[in-house]
Amino acid sequence: MMEAQLAAFRAEEEESVAMQPAPRLPLHGTLQPPVERELAMGLVFPTEFALERLERRTRECQLYRKWI
């Protein structure tokens, strides 16, 4: 009897998981943390310019969302 209850519980769990909607992708422009890494010759990525551009895009996206 215990096995039947476990099987029923598993079936209910699988069914509830199957009924959940697919995960949504983040909105375009959603911030993702930059991955900092050192390259050869002491170069660092992302560069300062890339970080500034990311900040500008963030502000632009926030302004755009306010108008939606």
Stockholm file with secondary structure:
# STOCKHOLM 1.0

chainA/1-68         MMEAQLAAFRAEEEESVAMQPAPRLPLHGTLQPPVERELAMGLVFPTEFALERLERRTRECQLYRKWI
#=GR chainA/1-68 SS CHHHHHHHHHHHHHHHHHHSCCCCCCCTTCCCCCCCEECGGGCEESCHHHHHHHHHHHHHHHHHHHHC
#=GC SS_cons        CHHHHHHHHHHHHHHHHHHSCCCCCCCTTCCCCCCCEECGGGCEESCHHHHHHHHHHHHHHHHHHHHC
//
